[in-house]
Amino acid sequence: MEWILLVALILWLFSRSIKKQAKKLEQDQEILRSARRDMTPRNEQGYMANENDLGFVEAGKAPNTDQDGRVIVKVLSGKVHEIGFNLKHLDEDLAKKIAGKRGADDEFTRRIKVRIFRDTESPYFNSFKVLTKSGEFIGWVLKDDSEMMALLLSQIEGGIKPLSPQLKGAEFVIEASATFNGSWYDDIDEDDAGNEIEVEYVEMDEAFIRIGDPAMLEID
């Protein structure tokens, strides 16, 4: 009798475990479905961009472009989708420029405008390059976030290209406000004469943009 009860208990616990796993799988799938719904085009089904966001149309001119002819799409900051950057190749001088003047606290948070676009020269799928507004190289979108970036840019293109004949066939570059978190450090180096000198450098811990839902867009 005890043996039968033990088997029944084991089967009951196993059944509960299976149900929990199935419920978690269903929740994960719903999160993914929700993320994809969040990124669907809003030009007809809801709001993402409309003619009122196309300042160049009202001004009767061509849309603003970057140095390579890509149409600049300004994406306002939000709190839904976070896209991080790979900063492994960030130039030291540019890191200091972004960090700004060193304050009493060595840790800092800075926000600057960045531009993000498809890196067509990269051998990697869904690679996106990140530059400053003046064209200085910052890095790339993190691999784990590249699919979201591709989905975002694809849906932006699908949402705004039908709004103006001037946008058909255009390539786009995203302009957004990026957050940089890092710290200042001190070190000892040598000058050209071999004398020891104190130097300071910057280490960036992270950098990212955050986009709202729906994404608010402007093209000047």
Buried (B, 14 or more C-beta within 10 A) or exposed (E): EEEEEEEEEEEEEEEEEEEEEEEEEEEEEEEEEEBEEBBBBBBEEEEBBEEEBBBBBEEEEEBBBBEEEBBBBBBEBBEEBEBBBBBEEBEEEBBBBBBEEEEEEEEBEBEBEBBBBBBEEEEEEBBBBBBBEEEBEBBBBBEEBBEBBBBBBEBBBBBBBBBBEBBEEBBBBBBBBBBBEBBBEEEEEEEEEEEEEEEEBBEBEEBBBBBBBBBBBBBB
